[in-house]
Amino acid sequence: MADNVRRVAVISLGGTIAMTAQTSGATPTLSADELVAAVPGLAETNIHVEVLDFRRVPGASLNFSDVFELAATIETLAVDGVVITQGTDTIEETSYLLDLVTSGDMPIVVTGAMRNASMAGADGPANVLAAVRVAASTEARRTGCVVVFGEEIHSARWVRKTHATRPLAFTSYPGPIGYVAEDHVRILARPAPAATIDLRDATSSARTAIFTVGLGDDGTLLHALGDHVDGLVVAAFGAGHVPSACVDALTDLAKRMPVILTSRTGSGPVLSKTYGFPGSESDLLSRGLIPGSTLDPVKARVLLQLLLMTTTDKDQIARAFSTVS
């Protein structure tokens, strides 16, 4: 192999991109080799592709331990970039988790498909081709983990799945950090590097949950949930508001565990001092809740889960959210 040939590892976890229609419905059946073999134009890129079958499960069945094992595997690879193919249900979580626990400048690219290989207009091959180009690109180094879909490049920190079925299901705020056009990778913005969370000294797992507030909530479910979790993310209204009837329950929970305040809108920051009514962001923060800053509830839960595996100190967790988010 020539010294200037770029090397990319494609690691398959399953998901719609690896699914074909069966009698019972679409299920993961394709291997990583079969996925790569179905990508038109890949051979003409002169990128050397190595493949690894890591899991063959729906995205909804992946868990934290799967991603920890995947991250450890990535750290051992002698390649220029990595592409992970998986189910889209959990891409916004797994990509951010990889961003937090992997180090180095090598591009780590997550992609998938909204249409399985048996459907007309299956988008998997095009997404894999674009993802391989990004993973092989020197331009994409030092961008952290990214998600490539529809030739758009999204930062793992901001990407969200915002549609259940359409091919361009992934968006991010303030927008993609780059795109692929005419076989070239263009990076428009480079996010500030995320601090890596070292799990080598992790001593335990933790149970975390997201509570989404709704019209008329009275705090009853918060009290019940508090008996079963080690940390909680509150997906609040707007810029960080909850019904006044929930305030006492959240005050009690914040004395017992880290409670992260986020916005259920999915974009924009939690405020700190604009509103002052009971249940407002300033009221809740004064009662011990920790601001999630610009992290959406799903990303905040991933970060909280990792932090609780290394510490139970609320001040340390608050500082980590202030730094990482």
C-alpha positions in Angstrom: 0.0 0.0 0.0 1.3 3.4 -1.0 2.3 5.7 1.9 -0.1 8.4 0.8 -3.1 6.2 0.7 -5.6 7.2 3.4 -7.0 4.4 5.7 -10.4 4.4 7.2 -12.1 1.8 9.4 -15.8 1.2 8.9 -17.4 -0.2 12.1 -20.9 -1.6 11.8 -23.3 -1.6 14.8 -26.4 -2.6 12.9 -29.5 -0.3 12.6 -31.6 0.5 9.6 -28.6 0.9 7.4 -27.8 -2.8 7.9 -31.5 -3.9 7.7 -33.3 -5.7 4.9 -37.0 -6.5 4.7 -38.0 -9.8 6.4 -41.4 -11.4 6.9 -41.7 -9.8 10.4 -40.4 -6.4 9.1 -37.0 -4.9 8.6 -34.2 -6.4 10.8 -30.4 -6.0 10.9 -29.0 -8.6 8.5 -26.1 -7.0 6.6 -22.5 -7.3 7.6 -20.0 -4.5 7.5 -18.5 -6.1 4.4 -21.9 -6.1 2.7 -22.5 -2.5 3.6 -19.2 -1.3 2.1 -19.6 -3.5 -1.0 -22.9 -1.8 -1.7 -21.4 1.7 -1.9 -21.0 2.9 -5.5 -17.9 4.9 -6.2 -16.0 3.9 -3.0 -13.2 2.1 -4.9 -12.6 5.2 -7.0 -11.8 7.3 -3.9 -8.4 5.5 -3.4 -9.2 5.3 0.3 -8.3 2.0 1.8 -11.3 0.8 3.9 -11.1 -1.8 6.7 -14.3 -3.2 8.0 -15.3 -4.5 11.5 -18.6 -6.1 12.5 -19.0 -4.9 16.1 -22.7 -5.3 16.8 -25.8 -6.2 14.7 -28.6 -4.7 16.7 -31.2 -1.9 16.3 -30.1 1.5 17.4 -32.6 1.5 20.3 -30.9 -1.6 21.8 -27.4 0.0 22.1 -26.3 0.9 25.6 -23.5 2.7 27.4 -21.3 -0.4 27.7 -21.5 -0.9 24.0 -20.2 2.6 23.3 -17.5 2.3 26.0 -16.2 -0.9 24.3 -16.4 0.8 20.9 -14.4 3.7 22.1 -11.7 1.4 23.5 -11.6 -0.4 20.1 -11.2 2.9 18.3 -8.3 3.9 20.4 -6.4 0.8 19.2 -6.9 1.3 15.5 -4.0 2.4 13.3 -6.0 4.4 10.7 -6.6 8.0 9.6 -10.3 8.0 10.4 -13.2 5.9 11.6 -16.8 5.6 10.4 -19.4 4.1 12.6 -22.7 2.9 11.0 -25.6 2.4 13.4 -29.3 2.9 13.9 -30.5 6.5 13.8 -32.6 6.2 17.0 -29.6 6.8 19.2 -27.1 8.6 17.0 -27.4 11.9 18.9 -26.5 10.1 22.1 -23.8 7.7 20.9 -22.0 10.4 18.9 -21.9 12.8 21.9 -20.8 10.0 24.2 -17.9 9.1 21.8 -17.0 12.8 21.7 -16.7 12.9 25.5 -14.7 9.7 26.0 -12.3 9.6 23.0 -9.2 11.7 22.5 -6.9 12.7 19.7 -7.4 14.5 16.4 -8.5 11.6 14.2 -12.0 12.1 12.6 -14.7 9.9 14.2 -17.8 9.9 12.0 -21.2 8.4 12.8 -23.7 7.8 10.1 -26.7 5.6 9.3 -29.8 5.5 7.1 -33.5 6.3 7.3 -34.4 3.9 4.5 -33.3 0.2 4.8 -31.5 -1.5 1.9 -34.7 -3.1 0.6 -36.4 0.2 0.0 -36.4 2.4 -3.1 -34.0 5.3 -2.6 -32.1 3.7 0.2 -29.8 6.4 1.6 -27.3 4.2 3.3 -24.7 3.9 0.5 -24.5 7.7 -0.1 -24.2 8.4 3.6 -21.4 5.8 4.0 -19.5 7.3 1.0 -19.8 10.8 2.4 -18.8 9.6 5.8 -15.7 7.8 4.5 -14.6 10.9 2.7 -15.0 12.9 5.9 -13.1 10.3 7.9 -10.2 10.3 5.4 -10.0 14.1 5.2 -7.2 16.0 6.9 -9.6 19.0 6.9 -11.9 17.1 9.3 -9.2 16.5 11.9 -9.7 18.3 15.3 -13.5 18.6 14.8 -14.4 16.1 17.5 -16.9 13.4 16.7 -19.3 14.3 13.9 -22.4 13.0 12.3 -22.6 12.9 8.5 -26.1 12.7 6.9 -27.2 13.9 3.5 -23.7 15.2 2.9 -24.0 17.6 5.9 -21.5 17.4 8.7 -22.9 18.0 12.2 -21.0 18.4 15.4 -22.0 15.6 17.9 -22.4 18.2 20.5 -25.3 19.9 18.7 -26.8 17.3 16.4 -30.4 16.1 16.9 -32.8 13.8 15.1 -35.7 16.0 14.3 -37.9 13.8 12.1 -39.1 10.2 12.4 -38.9 9.2 8.8 -37.5 11.6 6.3 -33.9 11.1 4.9 -32.7 14.5 6.1 -33.7 13.7 9.7 -30.7 15.2 11.4 -30.2 18.9 12.1 -28.2 21.0 14.5 -28.3 24.5 16.0 -26.7 26.8 15.0 -26.2 24.5 11.9 -23.9 22.0 10.2 -20.2 22.7 10.7 -19.5 21.5 7.1 -20.6 19.6 4.1 -19.4 17.3 1.3 -19.7 18.6 -2.3 -18.0 17.4 -5.5 -16.2 14.8 -3.5 -14.5 17.4 -1.3 -14.9 17.9 2.4 -15.6 21.5 3.5 -15.4 22.5 7.1 -17.0 25.9 7.8 -16.7 26.0 11.6 -14.6 24.1 14.1 -16.1 23.6 17.6 -14.0 24.3 20.6 -12.4 21.1 21.8 -14.5 19.1 24.3 -12.8 18.0 27.5 -12.3 14.2 27.6 -13.8 12.4 30.5 -11.4 9.7 31.7 -13.4 6.6 32.7 -10.4 4.5 33.8 -11.1 5.2 37.4 -14.8 4.9 37.1 -16.1 2.9 40.1 -19.7 2.4 39.4 -22.6 2.8 37.1 -25.5 5.2 37.7 -29.2 5.5 36.8 -30.2 8.8 35.3 -33.5 9.9 33.7 -35.0 12.8 31.8 -38.2 14.4 33.2 -40.1 16.5 30.6 -42.4 19.0 32.2 -45.8 19.5 30.8 -48.9 21.7 31.2 -50.4 21.2 34.7 -47.6 19.1 36.2 -47.9 19.1 40.0 -44.6 17.4 41.1 -46.1 14.0 42.0 -44.2 12.1 39.3 -41.0 13.9 40.3 -41.3 12.6 43.8 -41.8 9.1 42.5 -39.0 9.3 40.1 -36.6 10.6 42.7 -36.6 7.2 44.5 -35.2 5.4 41.6 -32.4 7.6 40.1 -29.0 8.9 41.0 -29.3 12.0 38.9 -32.0 13.8 37.0 -32.3 16.0 33.9 -35.3 18.3 33.8 -36.5 19.2 30.3 -38.1 22.5 31.2 -40.3 25.0 29.3 -38.6 27.7 27.3 -35.5 29.1 28.8 -35.7 26.9 32.0 -39.2 27.2 33.6 -41.4 24.7 35.4 -44.9 24.9 36.9 -44.8 26.5 40.4 -46.4 23.2 41.7 -43.2 21.4 40.8 -40.8 23.7 42.7 -41.0 22.0 46.1 -40.3 18.6 44.5 -37.3 19.9 42.6 -36.0 21.6 45.6 -36.1 18.4 47.6 -34.5 16.4 44.7 -31.7 18.9 44.3 -30.7 18.4 47.9 -30.3 14.6 47.3 -28.8 14.4 43.8 -27.6 16.5 40.9 -30.6 17.9 39.0 -29.7 19.5 35.6 -31.9 22.2 34.2 -32.3 22.2 30.4 -34.8 23.4 27.9 -37.2 21.0 26.2 -37.0 23.2 23.1 -33.8 21.5 22.1 -31.8 24.6 21.1 -30.7 27.8 22.8 -29.4 28.3 26.4 -31.0 27.9 29.8 -31.1 31.5 31.1 -29.9 32.5 34.6 -31.3 35.8 35.6 -34.0 37.1 33.3 -37.1 35.8 35.0 -37.9 35.8 38.7 -41.2 34.1 39.3 -41.6 30.8 41.3 -40.4 28.1 38.9 -38.4 30.5 36.8 -34.8 29.7 35.8 -33.3 32.1 38.5 -35.6 30.6 41.1 -34.6 27.0 40.3 -30.9 27.8 40.1 -31.1 29.4 43.6 -32.6 26.2 44.9 -29.6 24.1 43.8 -30.4 23.0 40.3 -27.4 22.9 37.9 -27.7 24.8 34.6 -27.3 22.7 31.5 -26.3 25.7 29.4 -26.8 24.9 25.7 -27.0 21.2 26.1 -30.3 19.7 25.1 -31.9 17.2 27.6 -30.6 14.1 25.8 -27.0 15.3 25.7 -27.2 16.5 29.3 -28.2 13.1 30.4 -25.2 11.5 28.6 -22.8 13.9 30.3 -24.5 13.4 33.7 -24.3 9.7 33.4 -20.6 9.8 32.7 -19.9 12.2 35.5 -21.8 10.2 38.1 -19.6 7.2 37.2 -16.6 9.1 38.4 -17.9 11.4 41.2 -20.9 12.2 43.3 -19.6 15.7 44.2 -22.3 18.1 43.0 -19.8 21.0 42.8 -17.5 19.0 40.5 -20.5 18.0 38.4 -21.6 21.7 38.2 -18.1 22.8 37.1 -18.0 20.0 34.5 -21.3 21.2 33.0 -20.1 24.8 33.0 -16.9 23.7 31.2 -18.1 21.0 28.8 -21.4 22.6 27.7 
